[in-house]
Amino acid sequence: MRTLEAKAFIALAVLLLSCQCLASTTAPAVASGPVCGGTITANTTLSGSLGPCRGAGLNIVGNGVTLDCQGHEIIGVSGDTQAGVDVSGVTEAQVKDCKIEGFRFGVQLVDSTQASLTADTATGSTLCGFCLYSSPHDVMVTDAATGKGLYGFYIYASSHDTLTSDSANKVGQDGFYLEYSNHDSLSGDTAEHDGQDGFLLLDSSVNSLSGDVTSSDSLGFLLTFHSDSNSIVGSNATKDYAGFELGDWFAAGQTVSSYDTSENNLTHDLASGNTIGFELFIASNNTLASDVASTDFVGYYVAGYDAGSFGWVAAQNNTLVGNTAHGNYFEGFELLSHATLNNLTRDSSVANDGYGYLDSTSGHGTLGTANTYASDACHGDYDGGSSPAGLCAPQG
């Protein structure tokens, strides 16, 4: 069960610690000799490492300013409460090739637009390696967050940001966390060995994830709490508990509908070596098309949850079309009680150790189930093609 306690704490910390200096309107050509806590109003190139800094590293307060660290370090003191590089209230700032270590925030953008972060590394940040707060239209390319902190990349209330070929490795909680953020694009990013989720979208909609990779996280990709109309295309999840999960556990004090996700599209994705490849939990009207689940314990798991006085909540009205479950250790496709009105069309189950299709629901759907099956295929599943029999057509 997810909790949201970190949200207010991080938002408050960002607002309290961010630099509120006024941005200059022009950037002179060169500035040199920055010191810990210094302000950057002109293009600056580091000729050596900076720190250890007690407090802030550097604060960019000029529009169009470039900070080029040339691979040098900006080092904080253990337990520091500020940012290695703070970018507040400016436009078109650039931070590149910086190695930032030991701050609460590695690089922090607050109320800034069209910033560019390139080939930066944040190590041991106690809250987030890269934190964007109310900062739209920013670009992050080949940045890396490693170790210790809650989040590798935390994108809060920010839209139209682009993250490409970035990585989060061994962070304490989530590799990439989008909260209240819409119309963002993540492409070719990697999350590995993180404490909780690789990619988490919470109340974040119309985002595009393509070619992203997660491995050895708790949940590879999690969309929850009204994260709607997102697309995940050509992404891979391996060795996670669940590779791709739509919807999340019901929490006391929250209404059931608040955790529903809908109208998301997962296409040409691969889940392999996970406990569950694709899980639809509290999710409705989503589409899974041409995805592959291979060598998971269960390939596709469409489930429900007993929410006590609220009754059962479940995955409903979802469409699975043209998907493949191959060589999984139990069922290829499993639909549990109260998962209703889902449509499975032209899916294929091959050589799974359980049933190809196991549907324990009852209703007015195909063969007395609560779901609809059409032109689904099965071949070589150990326990049989389907239960009840006849949900799929055996293939030679």
Secondary structure, 3 states (H helix, E strand, C coil): CCCCHHHHHHHHHHHHHCCCCCCECCCCCCECCCCCCEEECCCEECCCCEEEECCCCEEECECCCEEECCCCEEEECCCCCCEEEEEECCECCEEECCEEECCCEEEEEECCECCEEECCEEECCCCEEEEEECCCCCEEECCEEECCCCEEEEEECCCCCEEECCEEECCCCEEEEEECCCCCEEECCEEECCCCEEEEEECCCCCEEECCEEECCCEEEEEECCCCCCEEECCEEECCCEEEEECCCCCCCCCHHHHCEECCEEECCEEECCCEEEEECCEECCEEECCEEECCCEEEEECEEECHHHCEEECECCEEECCEEECCCCCCEEECCCCECCEEECCEEECCCCEEEEECCCCCCHHHCCCEEECCEEECCCCEEEECCCCCEECC
